[in-house]
Amino acid sequence: MLEFSSEAGFQNALYWEASYEIVLALMAAYPEVDVDSIGLEQLKALIVALPNFADDPGLAHDELLSQILREWWEEIDARR
């Protein structure tokens, strides 16, 4: 389970298969990002730059990145 502390940030390592946790980390780290205009390469760069991202960036592929982007958009839409 992903733990969040406003002082320490995300505590657990992030891996590609934890797409929902990645989305939560993206939302916390980049609240100003316009999800409607982000490309897959930009998304990958944002994910890899997350402080606790611990997976191999080379494992990312378009289908995986599209899924994460869709989840991010859905999570933002659900909170509106």
Biopython code that builds the backbone (N, CA, C, O; Angstrom):
import numpy as np
from Bio.PDB.StructureBuilder import StructureBuilder

atoms = [
    (1, "MET", "N", (0.851, -1.179, 0.000)),
    (1, "MET", "CA", (0.000, 0.000, 0.000)),
    (1, "MET", "C", (0.889, 1.231, 0.000)),
    (1, "MET", "O", (1.919, 1.270, 0.672)),
    (2, "LEU", "N", (0.485, 2.218, -0.748)),
    (2, "LEU", "CA", (1.229, 3.466, -0.835)),
    (2, "LEU", "C", (0.889, 4.336, 0.358)),
    (2, "LEU", "O", (-0.281, 4.580, 0.652)),
    (3, "GLU", "N", (1.906, 4.792, 1.028)),
    (3, "GLU", "CA", (1.695, 5.664, 2.174)),
    (3, "GLU", "C", (2.126, 7.060, 1.795)),
    (3, "GLU", "O", (3.114, 7.238, 1.081)),
    (4, "PHE", "N", (1.385, 8.064, 2.271)),
    (4, "PHE", "CA", (1.744, 9.436, 1.974)),
    (4, "PHE", "C", (1.848, 10.220, 3.261)),
    (4, "PHE", "O", (0.991, 10.143, 4.142)),
    (5, "SER", "N", (2.894, 10.954, 3.336)),
    (5, "SER", "CA", (3.091, 11.868, 4.453)),
    (5, "SER", "C", (3.434, 13.211, 3.841)),
    (5, "SER", "O", (4.328, 13.287, 2.998)),
    (6, "SER", "N", (2.760, 14.261, 4.234)),
    (6, "SER", "CA", (3.022, 15.566, 3.653)),
    (6, "SER", "C", (4.449, 16.021, 3.913)),
    (6, "SER", "O", (4.980, 16.844, 3.168)),
    (7, "GLU", "N", (5.069, 15.503, 4.947)),
    (7, "GLU", "CA", (6.443, 15.890, 5.245)),
    (7, "GLU", "C", (7.443, 15.063, 4.446)),
    (7, "GLU", "O", (8.444, 15.595, 3.967)),
    (8, "ALA", "N", (7.184, 13.783, 4.301)),
    (8, "ALA", "CA", (8.168, 12.900, 3.673)),
    (8, "ALA", "C", (7.817, 12.558, 2.232)),
    (8, "ALA", "O", (8.680, 12.067, 1.505)),
    (9, "GLY", "N", (6.580, 12.800, 1.788)),
    (9, "GLY", "CA", (6.179, 12.434, 0.444)),
    (9, "GLY", "C", (5.831, 10.957, 0.378)),
    (9, "GLY", "O", (5.520, 10.339, 1.396)),
    (10, "PHE", "N", (5.884, 10.395, -0.819)),
    (10, "PHE", "CA", (5.553, 8.990, -0.979)),
    (10, "PHE", "C", (6.672, 8.134, -0.423)),
    (10, "PHE", "O", (7.850, 8.400, -0.662)),
    (11, "GLN", "N", (6.296, 7.099, 0.325)),
    (11, "GLN", "CA", (7.265, 6.290, 1.044)),
    (11, "GLN", "C", (7.686, 5.040, 0.293)),
    (11, "GLN", "O", (8.818, 4.587, 0.456)),
    (12, "ASN", "N", (6.825, 4.474, -0.514)),
    (12, "ASN", "CA", (7.120, 3.201, -1.166)),
    (12, "ASN", "C", (7.655, 3.415, -2.576)),
    (12, "ASN", "O", (7.308, 4.386, -3.249)),
    (13, "ALA", "N", (8.500, 2.493, -3.007)),
    (13, "ALA", "CA", (9.025, 2.546, -4.370)),
    (13, "ALA", "C", (7.886, 2.341, -5.366)),
    (13, "ALA", "O", (6.948, 1.585, -5.109)),
    (14, "LEU", "N", (7.983, 3.020, -6.495)),
    (14, "LEU", "CA", (6.972, 2.928, -7.539)),
    (14, "LEU", "C", (7.515, 2.098, -8.699)),
    (14, "LEU", "O", (8.634, 2.305, -9.167)),
    (15, "TYR", "N", (6.681, 1.146, -9.153)),
    (15, "TYR", "CA", (7.017, 0.286, -10.272)),
    (15, "TYR", "C", (5.908, 0.383, -11.312)),
    (15, "TYR", "O", (4.775, 0.732, -10.979)),
    (16, "TRP", "N", (6.220, 0.080, -12.560)),
    (16, "TRP", "CA", (5.259, 0.233, -13.649)),
    (16, "TRP", "C", (3.933, -0.469, -13.385)),
    (16, "TRP", "O", (2.884, 0.061, -13.753)),
    (17, "GLU", "N", (3.945, -1.640, -12.762)),
    (17, "GLU", "CA", (2.687, -2.370, -12.575)),
    (17, "GLU", "C", (1.756, -1.701, -11.568)),
    (17, "GLU", "O", (0.582, -2.063, -11.492)),
    (18, "ALA", "N", (2.242, -0.746, -10.802)),
    (18, "ALA", "CA", (1.426, -0.036, -9.808)),
    (18, "ALA", "C", (0.904, 1.267, -10.424)),
    (18, "ALA", "O", (1.203, 2.358, -9.937)),
    (19, "SER", "N", (0.132, 1.139, -11.487)),
    (19, "SER", "CA", (-0.281, 2.324, -12.239)),
    (19, "SER", "C", (-1.114, 3.304, -11.408)),
    (19, "SER", "O", (-0.952, 4.517, -11.545)),
    (20, "TYR", "N", (-1.995, 2.800, -10.556)),
    (20, "TYR", "CA", (-2.803, 3.715, -9.756)),
    (20, "TYR", "C", (-1.940, 4.500, -8.776)),
    (20, "TYR", "O", (-2.167, 5.692, -8.572)),
    (21, "GLU", "N", (-0.965, 3.854, -8.175)),
    (21, "GLU", "CA", (-0.060, 4.543, -7.258)),
    (21, "GLU", "C", (0.780, 5.571, -8.000)),
    (21, "GLU", "O", (1.077, 6.641, -7.468)),
    (22, "ILE", "N", (1.162, 5.244, -9.232)),
    (22, "ILE", "CA", (1.880, 6.207, -10.062)),
    (22, "ILE", "C", (0.993, 7.418, -10.327)),
    (22, "ILE", "O", (1.461, 8.554, -10.251)),
    (23, "VAL", "N", (-0.275, 7.190, -10.634)),
    (23, "VAL", "CA", (-1.212, 8.290, -10.877)),
    (23, "VAL", "C", (-1.325, 9.193, -9.642)),
    (23, "VAL", "O", (-1.295, 10.418, -9.762)),
    (24, "LEU", "N", (-1.454, 8.592, -8.473)),
    (24, "LEU", "CA", (-1.536, 9.399, -7.256)),
    (24, "LEU", "C", (-0.275, 10.228, -7.045)),
    (24, "LEU", "O", (-0.346, 11.388, -6.640)),
    (25, "ALA", "N", (0.868, 9.632, -7.319)),
    (25, "ALA", "CA", (2.137, 10.349, -7.185)),
    (25, "ALA", "C", (2.229, 11.472, -8.211)),
    (25, "ALA", "O", (2.707, 12.561, -7.892)),
    (26, "LEU", "N", (1.777, 11.224, -9.436)),
    (26, "LEU", "CA", (1.767, 12.267, -10.463)),
    (26, "LEU", "C", (0.876, 13.431, -10.050)),
    (26, "LEU", "O", (1.247, 14.593, -10.210)),
    (27, "MET", "N", (-0.290, 13.116, -9.522)),
    (27, "MET", "CA", (-1.224, 14.165, -9.106)),
    (27, "MET", "C", (-0.628, 15.020, -7.987)),
    (27, "MET", "O", (-0.815, 16.237, -7.963)),
    (28, "ALA", "N", (0.080, 14.388, -7.073)),
    (28, "ALA", "CA", (0.699, 15.124, -5.972)),
    (28, "ALA", "C", (1.898, 15.942, -6.440)),
    (28, "ALA", "O", (2.096, 17.074, -5.999)),
    (29, "ALA", "N", (2.690, 15.367, -7.330)),
    (29, "ALA", "CA", (3.919, 16.029, -7.767)),
    (29, "ALA", "C", (3.691, 17.089, -8.839)),
    (29, "ALA", "O", (4.427, 18.074, -8.904)),
    (30, "TYR", "N", (2.682, 16.894, -9.673)),
    (30, "TYR", "CA", (2.462, 17.783, -10.812)),
    (30, "TYR", "C", (1.000, 18.226, -10.908)),
    (30, "TYR", "O", (0.334, 17.927, -11.899)),
    (31, "PRO", "N", (0.493, 18.928, -9.903)),
    (31, "PRO", "CA", (-0.923, 19.315, -9.927)),
    (31, "PRO", "C", (-1.273, 20.290, -11.052)),
    (31, "PRO", "O", (-2.442, 20.422, -11.415)),
    (32, "GLU", "N", (-0.273, 20.970, -11.601)),
    (32, "GLU", "CA", (-0.521, 21.974, -12.634)),
    (32, "GLU", "C", (-0.534, 21.402, -14.052)),
    (32, "GLU", "O", (-0.865, 22.118, -14.996)),
    (33, "VAL", "N", (-0.181, 20.136, -14.216)),
    (33, "VAL", "CA", (-0.098, 19.537, -15.547)),
    (33, "VAL", "C", (-1.492, 19.396, -16.154)),
    (33, "VAL", "O", (-2.425, 18.922, -15.506)),
    (34, "ASP", "N", (-1.610, 19.820, -17.411)),
    (34, "ASP", "CA", (-2.848, 19.650, -18.171)),
    (34, "ASP", "C", (-2.806, 18.263, -18.810)),
    (34, "ASP", "O", (-2.134, 18.049, -19.819)),
    (35, "VAL", "N", (-3.527, 17.341, -18.213)),
    (35, "VAL", "CA", (-3.506, 15.945, -18.653)),
    (35, "VAL", "C", (-4.014, 15.803, -20.085)),
    (35, "VAL", "O", (-3.618, 14.874, -20.788)),
    (36, "ASP", "N", (-4.877, 16.700, -20.523)),
    (36, "ASP", "CA", (-5.420, 16.628, -21.883)),
    (36, "ASP", "C", (-4.376, 16.939, -22.952)),
    (36, "ASP", "O", (-4.554, 16.576, -24.115)),
    (37, "SER", "N", (-3.299, 17.601, -22.571)),
    (37, "SER", "CA", (-2.321, 18.001, -23.589)),
    (37, "SER", "C", (-0.960, 17.320, -23.434)),
    (37, "SER", "O", (-0.010, 17.684, -24.126)),
    (38, "ILE", "N", (-0.857, 16.357, -22.551)),
    (38, "ILE", "CA", (0.426, 15.691, -22.315)),
    (38, "ILE", "C", (0.608, 14.527, -23.294)),
    (38, "ILE", "O", (-0.333, 13.782, -23.568)),
    (39, "GLY", "N", (1.810, 14.386, -23.807)),
    (39, "GLY", "CA", (2.141, 13.280, -24.701)),
    (39, "GLY", "C", (2.752, 12.124, -23.919)),
    (39, "GLY", "O", (3.105, 12.268, -22.749)),
    (40, "LEU", "N", (2.870, 10.992, -24.571)),
    (40, "LEU", "CA", (3.375, 9.798, -23.891)),
    (40, "LEU", "C", (4.838, 9.932, -23.477)),
    (40, "LEU", "O", (5.216, 9.469, -22.401)),
    (41, "GLU", "N", (5.657, 10.551, -24.302)),
    (41, "GLU", "CA", (7.065, 10.735, -23.931)),
    (41, "GLU", "C", (7.198, 11.688, -22.753)),
    (41, "GLU", "O", (8.026, 11.473, -21.867)),
    (42, "GLN", "N", (6.380, 12.747, -22.739)),
    (42, "GLN", "CA", (6.396, 13.677, -21.608)),
    (42, "GLN", "C", (5.911, 12.973, -20.347)),
    (42, "GLN", "O", (6.474, 13.168, -19.270)),
    (43, "LEU", "N", (4.871, 12.156, -20.477)),
    (43, "LEU", "CA", (4.363, 11.390, -19.343)),
    (43, "LEU", "C", (5.450, 10.477, -18.785)),
    (43, "LEU", "O", (5.654, 10.416, -17.573)),
    (44, "LYS", "N", (6.141, 9.773, -19.665)),
    (44, "LYS", "CA", (7.213, 8.885, -19.223)),
    (44, "LYS", "C", (8.279, 9.666, -18.466)),
    (44, "LYS", "O", (8.762, 9.207, -17.431)),
    (45, "ALA", "N", (8.648, 10.827, -18.962)),
    (45, "ALA", "CA", (9.660, 11.650, -18.293)),
    (45, "ALA", "C", (9.192, 12.087, -16.907)),
    (45, "ALA", "O", (9.978, 12.097, -15.960)),
    (46, "LEU", "N", (7.920, 12.446, -16.785)),
    (46, "LEU", "CA", (7.381, 12.854, -15.483)),
    (46, "LEU", "C", (7.400, 11.692, -14.497)),
    (46, "LEU", "O", (7.733, 11.870, -13.326)),
    (47, "ILE", "N", (7.042, 10.510, -14.971)),
    (47, "ILE", "CA", (7.016, 9.330, -14.100)),
    (47, "ILE", "C", (8.424, 8.976, -13.632)),
    (47, "ILE", "O", (8.661, 8.758, -12.444)),
    (48, "VAL", "N", (9.343, 8.921, -14.577)),
    (48, "VAL", "CA", (10.723, 8.553, -14.241)),
    (48, "VAL", "C", (11.344, 9.565, -13.279)),
    (48, "VAL", "O", (12.226, 9.215, -12.494)),
    (49, "ALA", "N", (10.890, 10.813, -13.336)),
    (49, "ALA", "CA", (11.414, 11.861, -12.449)),
    (49, "ALA", "C", (10.807, 11.823, -11.054)),
    (49, "ALA", "O", (11.285, 12.522, -10.160)),
    (50, "LEU", "N", (9.759, 11.021, -10.847)),
    (50, "LEU", "CA", (9.168, 10.931, -9.508)),
    (50, "LEU", "C", (10.230, 10.440, -8.520)),
    (50, "LEU", "O", (11.001, 9.537, -8.846)),
    (51, "PRO", "N", (10.279, 11.015, -7.331)),
    (51, "PRO", "CA", (11.345, 10.678, -6.378)),
    (51, "PRO", "C", (11.459, 9.197, -6.039)),
    (51, "PRO", "O", (12.566, 8.705, -5.821)),
    (52, "ASN", "N", (10.370, 8.495, -5.990)),
    (52, "ASN", "CA", (10.421, 7.085, -5.577)),
    (52, "ASN", "C", (10.233, 6.116, -6.733)),
    (52, "ASN", "O", (9.978, 4.932, -6.512)),
    (53, "PHE", "N", (10.354, 6.602, -7.960)),
    (53, "PHE", "CA", (10.250, 5.686, -9.085)),
    (53, "PHE", "C", (11.488, 4.804, -9.094)),
    (53, "PHE", "O", (12.613, 5.304, -9.107)),
    (54, "ALA", "N", (11.281, 3.487, -9.087)),
    (54, "ALA", "CA", (12.403, 2.566, -8.913)),
    (54, "ALA", "C", (12.503, 1.516, -10.015)),
    (54, "ALA", "O", (13.338, 0.616, -9.930)),
    (55, "ASP", "N", (11.674, 1.614, -11.036)),
    (55, "ASP", "CA", (11.659, 0.588, -12.075)),
    (55, "ASP", "C", (12.575, 0.977, -13.237)),
    (55, "ASP", "O", (13.145, 2.068, -13.256)),
    (56, "ASP", "N", (12.704, 0.081, -14.186)),
    (56, "ASP", "CA", (13.521, 0.310, -15.371)),
    (56, "ASP", "C", (12.719, 1.160, -16.358)),
    (56, "ASP", "O", (11.683, 0.707, -16.844)),
    (57, "PRO", "N", (13.170, 2.379, -16.666)),
    (57, "PRO", "CA", (12.436, 3.216, -17.621)),
    (57, "PRO", "C", (12.262, 2.543, -18.980)),
    (57, "PRO", "O", (11.304, 2.833, -19.696)),
    (58, "GLY", "N", (13.164, 1.664, -19.335)),
    (58, "GLY", "CA", (13.092, 0.979, -20.618)),
    (58, "GLY", "C", (11.929, 0.003, -20.743)),
    (58, "GLY", "O", (11.609, -0.442, -21.846)),
    (59, "LEU", "N", (11.304, -0.329, -19.639)),
    (59, "LEU", "CA", (10.165, -1.256, -19.678)),
    (59, "LEU", "C", (8.861, -0.586, -20.113)),
    (59, "LEU", "O", (7.878, -1.265, -20.408)),
    (60, "ALA", "N", (8.858, 0.720, -20.150)),
    (60, "ALA", "CA", (7.634, 1.442, -20.538)),
    (60, "ALA", "C", (7.380, 1.265, -22.027)),
    (60, "ALA", "O", (8.310, 1.267, -22.834)),
    (61, "HIS", "N", (6.122, 1.115, -22.374)),
    (61, "HIS", "CA", (5.712, 1.030, -23.772)),
    (61, "HIS", "C", (4.429, 1.836, -23.920)),
    (61, "HIS", "O", (3.792, 2.186, -22.927)),
    (62, "ASP", "N", (4.054, 2.127, -25.155)),
    (62, "ASP", "CA", (2.924, 3.016, -25.410)),
    (62, "ASP", "C", (1.636, 2.560, -24.748)),
    (62, "ASP", "O", (0.896, 3.382, -24.209)),
    (63, "GLU", "N", (1.358, 1.266, -24.781)),
    (63, "GLU", "CA", (0.117, 0.759, -24.172)),
    (63, "GLU", "C", (0.094, 1.024, -22.672)),
    (63, "GLU", "O", (-0.926, 1.456, -22.135)),
    (64, "LEU", "N", (1.196, 0.774, -21.999)),
    (64, "LEU", "CA", (1.285, 1.012, -20.561)),
    (64, "LEU", "C", (1.143, 2.493, -20.250)),
    (64, "LEU", "O", (0.395, 2.870, -19.347)),
    (65, "LEU", "N", (1.851, 3.330, -20.985)),
    (65, "LEU", "CA", (1.778, 4.773, -20.757)),
    (65, "LEU", "C", (0.379, 5.304, -21.044)),
    (65, "LEU", "O", (-0.112, 6.177, -20.329)),
    (66, "SER", "N", (-0.259, 4.787, -22.078)),
    (66, "SER", "CA", (-1.645, 5.202, -22.390)),
    (66, "SER", "C", (-2.593, 4.819, -21.264)),
    (66, "SER", "O", (-3.500, 5.581, -20.929)),
    (67, "GLN", "N", (-2.390, 3.645, -20.680)),
    (67, "GLN", "CA", (-3.221, 3.205, -19.559)),
    (67, "GLN", "C", (-3.042, 4.130, -18.357)),
    (67, "GLN", "O", (-4.022, 4.515, -17.720)),
    (68, "ILE", "N", (-1.810, 4.484, -18.047)),
    (68, "ILE", "CA", (-1.543, 5.384, -16.917)),
    (68, "ILE", "C", (-2.157, 6.752, -17.188)),
    (68, "ILE", "O", (-2.761, 7.348, -16.297)),
    (69, "LEU", "N", (-2.007, 7.252, -18.410)),
    (69, "LEU", "CA", (-2.588, 8.547, -18.762)),
    (69, "LEU", "C", (-4.103, 8.519, -18.633)),
    (69, "LEU", "O", (-4.703, 9.473, -18.139)),
    (70, "ARG", "N", (-4.724, 7.430, -19.074)),
    (70, "ARG", "CA", (-6.184, 7.288, -18.967)),
    (70, "ARG", "C", (-6.620, 7.256, -17.497)),
    (70, "ARG", "O", (-7.607, 7.890, -17.124)),
    (71, "GLU", "N", (-5.878, 6.516, -16.668)),
    (71, "GLU", "CA", (-6.195, 6.466, -15.233)),
    (71, "GLU", "C", (-6.032, 7.836, -14.586)),
    (71, "GLU", "O", (-6.835, 8.221, -13.735)),
    (72, "TRP", "N", (-5.005, 8.567, -14.980)),
    (72, "TRP", "CA", (-4.771, 9.911, -14.433)),
    (72, "TRP", "C", (-5.944, 10.818, -14.787)),
    (72, "TRP", "O", (-6.470, 11.534, -13.935)),
    (73, "TRP", "N", (-6.351, 10.777, -16.070)),
    (73, "TRP", "CA", (-7.462, 11.597, -16.507)),
    (73, "TRP", "C", (-8.746, 11.220, -15.751)),
    (73, "TRP", "O", (-9.483, 12.099, -15.305)),
    (74, "GLU", "N", (-9.012, 9.910, -15.608)),
    (74, "GLU", "CA", (-10.205, 9.461, -14.908)),
    (74, "GLU", "C", (-10.208, 9.873, -13.447)),
    (74, "GLU", "O", (-11.250, 10.236, -12.903)),
    (75, "GLU", "N", (-9.045, 9.818, -12.810)),
    (75, "GLU", "CA", (-8.947, 10.199, -11.394)),
    (75, "GLU", "C", (-9.198, 11.698, -11.233)),
    (75, "GLU", "O", (-9.890, 12.114, -10.303)),
    (76, "ILE", "N", (-8.653, 12.493, -12.112)),
    (76, "ILE", "CA", (-8.895, 13.943, -12.066)),
    (76, "ILE", "C", (-10.370, 14.221, -12.327)),
    (76, "ILE", "O", (-10.981, 15.027, -11.626)),
    (77, "ASP", "N", (-10.949, 13.561, -13.331)),
    (77, "ASP", "CA", (-12.357, 13.756, -13.664)),
    (77, "ASP", "C", (-13.258, 13.357, -12.509)),
    (77, "ASP", "O", (-14.270, 14.016, -12.269)),
    (78, "ALA", "N", (-12.919, 12.300, -11.791)),
    (78, "ALA", "CA", (-13.730, 11.833, -10.663)),
    (78, "ALA", "C", (-13.699, 12.822, -9.502)),
    (78, "ALA", "O", (-14.632, 12.864, -8.700)),
    (79, "ARG", "N", (-12.649, 13.606, -9.407)),
    (79, "ARG", "CA", (-12.521, 14.566, -8.304)),
    (79, "ARG", "C", (-13.109, 15.922, -8.596)),
    (79, "ARG", "O", (-13.155, 16.787, -7.721)),
    (80, "ARG", "N", (-13.563, 16.117, -9.829)),
    (80, "ARG", "CA", (-14.152, 17.420, -10.224)),
    (80, "ARG", "C", (-15.538, 17.564, -9.687)),
    (80, "ARG", "O", (-16.186, 18.586, -9.916)),
]
sb = StructureBuilder()
sb.init_structure("model")
sb.init_model(0)
sb.init_chain("A")
sb.init_seg("    ")
for serial, (resi, resn, name, xyz) in enumerate(atoms, 1):
    if name == "N":
        sb.init_residue(resn, " ", resi, " ")
    sb.init_atom(name, np.array(xyz, "f"), 0.0, 1.0, " ", f" {name:<3s}", serial, name[0])
structure = sb.get_structure()
